[in-house]
Amino acid sequence: MSPSGRSKGEYRSAQHEGSPESLAIDPAVVEDVAKELYIRALKVLPPDVKAAFERATARETDATAQRVLGVMVQNIAVAEATDNLLCQDTGIPIYNVTIGRGVAADGVAIAAAIRRGCERATREHPLRSSVVHPLTRRNEQTSCGAGVPVIQFAFADAFDGLRIEMVPKGSGSENNSWLKMAIPADGIDAIKRFVVDCVLDAGGKTCPPTIVGVGVGGTADLCVHLAKVAATRPLGTACADAEGARLEAQLTDAVNTLGVGPQGLGGDATAFAVHVELAATHITMNPVAVNMQCHSARRASALIGAHGVAYGF
């Protein structure tokens, strides 16, 4: 049986003309996975984030900051031991769907199944719905609404099957988001100043230590999206672009000299890391965006393949 309770027989294959046998994704399985991922993401912190807490505590030189970090670590341990939520904010649900090789997928059916799974997680667990209409502020108590859950589709050739990542993005970090259409002539120094200014502006409102996501290039909307991708990337990973990776290291060092510290109470550990994602841009543009992730950098993922569902982070 798969984790959703359905038999592996439901992961059937379909023959398509002119192509090898493909895995047909059952929307019912996607629905169960979407429900399970929302709950898992809210309850179990990824191991890379826990390791980042250990490193931050070991490096911290401020006594108050060390105590604050200790309380954070204890909160995580108690939440996981008692099967409770890591944070009361269930966030804006984001599902990143990556279609790998050998998959026959109906995108419309997958998106509808994810929405149903998100609604079920909220009603059946139950979870607090944090999603409201932006004008009337009406809450349907489903964690869903117009354009929510956010569902992003991408493609990859690194694996067979379909991968779904779930990120519950809390408002404390999301409210601290910025975009600047920088002047190309100002160069990389303008990017660095902007990021540092944003971290100072956020202070303790993002519940640091944070992951600071920086998007550089593209169009305005793509730049903001890249910042979100960077902020939710696993710790310990680096920008695929060598210059972007160099900028990440420089900004991480700079941010952690600002003295914001855990929960904004002072100290060395302002950010676990600064992550950068890049895109090519116009010769007259240099957009830069910042999106932050709080210390409870929650995410969960699942790979749906020929042998069922494998859960991870």
N, C-alpha and C positions, 0 to 999 in steps of 0.2 A: 504493500500500500504506500502511496505517496503521503507526504505530511498533511495534505489537505483531506485525506481520507478516501480519495478516489483510487481505483486500481490503475496500475501502470498500463493496462490495456487501453486506456482512454487516450494515450499518447500514440495515436495511429499514424501511419505513413500514407502518403498519397502519391501516385505516379502522375507526373506532368509531362506532357508531350515535349520531346526534345531536351529533357533534363533528367538527371539521376533522381532516384527516389527521394522525396522531401518529407520532412516532418511536418504534419499538419497540427497546428496548435489549437487545442480545444479551449474555447472561451470560458467554459465552466472551470477549467483548471486555472486559467488566468485570474478569474474572479476570486477563487480561494486563495491564490498566491497574493493578490493585491490586499486582501483582508489581513492575511497573516503577516505580511511585510509591515503594514502600518503598525500593528501591535508590537512586533519584534523591535522595530526601530525606536519605539517609544520606551522600551523596557530594558534593552541590552546595549550598552555602549561598546562601540567597536574597539578591538584590542589595540589598534594604533593610537587611539585617543588615550587609552589607559596608560600606554607606554609613554606618551607625551607628558602626562601628569607626573610620572615617576622622574622623568628627566628634568622637568621644570622644578620639582621639589628639591632634587639633588643640587640644582644650580642656584636656587634662590638664596640670596644673602640677607633679606629683610625678615626679621623674626615674625612680624605681624603677617606678612605675606605667606610665610611658611605655615602659620596656623590656619589662614584662610584656605590655602591649598589642601591642608589636611581635612578641613570640614567638607570641602568639595568631594574629595576622595571617599570620605566616610558616607556622604549622601548617596554616592553612586553605589557603594557596596550594600548599603541598607536597602535601596530601591530594588536592586537585582535579587538580593536574598529573600525579600518579601514579595517578589513578583509585582512590584509597583512601578509607576511611571518615574522616569528619571527627572522629569520636569512637568509641572501642571499644564504648561502650554503645549497643546497637541499640534500647533502650527498650521501652516498652509501645506496641505499634502502635495508633494511633487513626486511624480513617477517618471523615471528615465528608462525608456524601453529601447534596447539595442537588439536588432535583428541580425543574427549571425548567419553562417552558412547552412545550407540544407534545410531551410525553413519555408513552408508555405503558410503565409500569415495573412489574415483579413484584418487590416489596420482598424477599420471602423468597428469590427466586432471586438477587437482587443481593447480599444479605448472604452467602449461601452462596458466591457467586463471589468476593467479597472475601476471605473466609476461605481459600479455595483459593489465591488469588493470594498472600496473605501467607505461607502454608505453602511455596509454590513458591519465593518469593524467598529464604526462609531455607535451603531445602534445595539449590536449584539454583545460587545465587550462588557459594558458600554464605555465610550470615551466622551469627554467634553468636546463639543463642536465649537471651534474658534472661527468659523467661516460665516460671514454675513454679507448681505447685499450692500454695496458701497454707498448707496444713497438712502435707502430706507432703514439700513442696519438690521434688517430681519434675518434671524438665524433659523435655518431649516432643520437644525440639529442632525445634520448628515455629514458634516465636514465637506459638503459639496455646494456648488453654486455656479454662476455663469463663469466659464473658463477654469473652474476648479473642480476636481484636482487638476493641477498642471500636468500635462502628459506630453513628454518630448520623445520623438522617435529618431533613432540613429541606426547606422548600419556598420557592421564590422566583419572582417574575415578571420579574426583570431580564434574563433570558437564556432562550434556547431550548436544550434539551438537558439533560444530566445532568452535574453537576460533582462530582468526588471530590477531597477534600483529604486528604493523608496526613501525620500528625504522629507521629514516633517520640519519645515523651516519656521522657527519661532519668530515672533514679532520683535522681541528685544534686539535681535541681530538684524532682522530685515528692515526695521525702521532706520537703521544706520546704513544707508546706501547712497552713493553719490555718483554723478557723471559730470565730467568736465571735457569740453571740446578744446583741448590744449592747442597751442600754436606750435607747429613743427619746428620752427626756429629755436624754440626754448629747449628742445632736446630732452634727454633723459632726466636732467635735473628737475624739470617741471613735473615730471611723473613722480619722482621721489618726494618732492615738496608736497604735492597734492595728497599722496598716500599718508605721509606723516601728519599732515593737517587733519585728515579725516579720522585717523586714530585718536588724535588729541581731542577732536570734537566729540567723538563717541564716548571717550572716557570710560566710566564704569557701566554705561547704559547697555553695553553688549554682553555683560557678564563675562569679562575676560578671566583667564587667558583665551584669546580668540584664534580663529584662523582667518586671516585677512586675505580675501580674494581680490585680485586685481586683474581687470581686463584691459588690454591695450590694443588699439587698432580696430579695424572693421568699420562698421557704421555705428551710430549711436545705440541702436537696439542690440546689435550683435555684441558690442563692447560690454553692455550691461549683462548680457547673457554669459559672456566669457567670465566676468567677475563672479557670477553665481557658480559656474562650473569650477572655478578655482577655489572658491570658499568651501565647496563640498567635496573636494578631492581628498583621498586618503592622505593622512600625514605620512611623511617618509617618501612621497613621490616628488618628482621634479618636473618642471616644464620641459616639454619635448624639444623646445628651441634652446640652443646653447646660450644665447644672449638673454633669453627670458629666465633661464635657470640662474644665470649670474645675477640678474636683477633681484630674483627671489632672495638669494643669500644676502645681498647688500641691504635690502629692505627689512629682512628679518632682524639683522643686527641693529639697524637704525631704530626700529620700532621698540625693541627691547632695551633701549637706553632712555626711553621717555619717562619712565618712572610711574606709569599708570598702574601697573601691577594687577594682581588678582582682585576682581570685583571693583577695580578702580580705587583701591585703598592704599596704593603705593607698593612698590617692589619691582623686581626685575622681570617677572613673568607677565608681560603684557600680551604677548601672542605666542601660541605654539609655533606658528610659522606664518610667513607671507607667501602665498601661492600666486603665480602669474600665468595667465593664458593669453596668447597672442593671435591676431589675425592681420592679414595684409590690409592696408588702408589706402586712402586717396593721397596724392602728393600734397594736397593743401590741408590735410586733416591729421590730427593725432589724438583721437578720443582716448580717454582713460576713465575707467569706472572702478569703484570700490564696493564690494559687498562682503559683509562679515558673517562669520559663523561663531556662535557662542561656545563656551567650554564644553557644553553638552552637545558635541557635534554628532548628532544622531543620524544614522542611516542603516539600511539593511538591503540585502539583495537576494535574488534567487535566479538560478539558471534552470530553465525548462528544456529538457533534452529528451533523447530517445529512451532513457532509462528512468525518467520521472523528474522530480524537482530536487535540486540541491540548494540549500540555504546558506548564506554567508553574509558578508558585509561589503 
